[in-house]
């Protein structure tokens, strides 16, 4: 059985706002944030992406998009000689005091990565926590821009 990690957090805002902020968060090193050809904050199913950063190559594809409540994608992290295959499912569930955002991550490690399994488990957990933190930042920024009439406010 493949290792799994599950995280969730509650954010203030509507499902649509949180989905848009999630799209911005997930775009980092995956797809262009404000591309005209995107049908919304995330590309549609079948979209493929590749991004090289340092020695790590991230390649993946969007598997499922249920607007505005879920996105699933599969990606592979190549950090030679290690290879990690991920299936990531993000889901937004409305609640009384905001929305709960859930991430279910399942991954497989190649032989070289298995030898460093604890390292990969920690690294993935940190990456997922960072994505939740950046989701909060993007949501706050979007809500601030909307409250300010879409104009940026300069603070001196």
C-alpha positions, -999 to 999 in steps of 0.1 A, spaced: 0 0 0 13 34 -9 21 59 19 -5 86 25 -7 120 41 -38 139 49 -41 175 60 -70 199 64 -76 235 75 -105 258 78 -105 292 59 -129 321 60 -146 328 27 -168 313 1 -161 281 -19 -154 302 -50 -129 325 -33 -111 296 -18 -110 277 -51 -95 307 -68 -69 311 -41 -61 274 -43 -57 277 -81 -31 305 -75 -14 284 -48 -11 253 -69 0 272 -100 34 279 -85 59 259 -105 31 241 -123 12 264 -147 10 301 -155 -11 319 -129 -31 343 -151 -30 327 -185 -58 338 -208 -63 303 -221 -72 290 -186 -109 284 -181 -106 296 -145 -81 294 -117 -69 260 -127 -65 243 -161 -89 216 -172 -84 178 -170 -57 165 -193 -35 196 -189 2 186 -187 29 206 -170 67 204 -165 89 226 -143 126 223 -136 139 239 -104 174 232 -94 180 195 -97 143 186 -93 120 181 -123 83 183 -115 61 168 -143 24 161 -140 -11 163 -154 -45 175 -141 -67 144 -137 -100 159 -125 -115 193 -118 -149 197 -102 -154 234 -101 -153 249 -75 -149 221 -50 -121 197 -61 -90 192 -82 -69 161 -86 -36 158 -103 -8 133 -106 28 144 -107 63 129 -106 92 145 -88 125 136 -103 155 143 -80 180 119 -95 184 91 -85 151 95 -66 117 95 -81 85 102 -62 51 96 -79 22 116 -63 -15 117 -65 -29 148 -49 -66 154 -43 -77 188 -30 -113 192 -18 -132 222 -5 -162 215 18 -184 244 29 -192 248 66 -208 272 90 -176 292 98 -159 291 64 -147 262 43 -126 232 51 -98 225 26 -86 189 26 -56 175 9 -52 137 5 -18 128 -9 -7 94 -19 28 86 -31 51 59 -43 89 60 -40 113 43 -64 141 22 -49 165 50 -44 138 71 -27 128 42 -5 163 42 10 156 78 21 119 73 29 120 94 61 136 123 42 109 122 16 81 119 42 94 150 60 100 169 28 65 162 14 49 170 48 67 204 49 58 211 12 21 204 20 21 226 51 37 254 30 9 250 4 -17 255 32 1 285 44 4 300 9 -33 293 4 -41 315 34 -18 342 20 -34 341 -14 -69 341 0 -62 370 22 -47 389 -7 -77 382 -30 -102 392 -3 -82 424 4 -82 433 -33 -119 427 -35 -127 447 -4 -105 475 -17 -124 477 -50 -97 457 -68 -72 485 -63 -39 479 -46 -33 499 -15 2 512 -9 12 513 27 39 539 36 
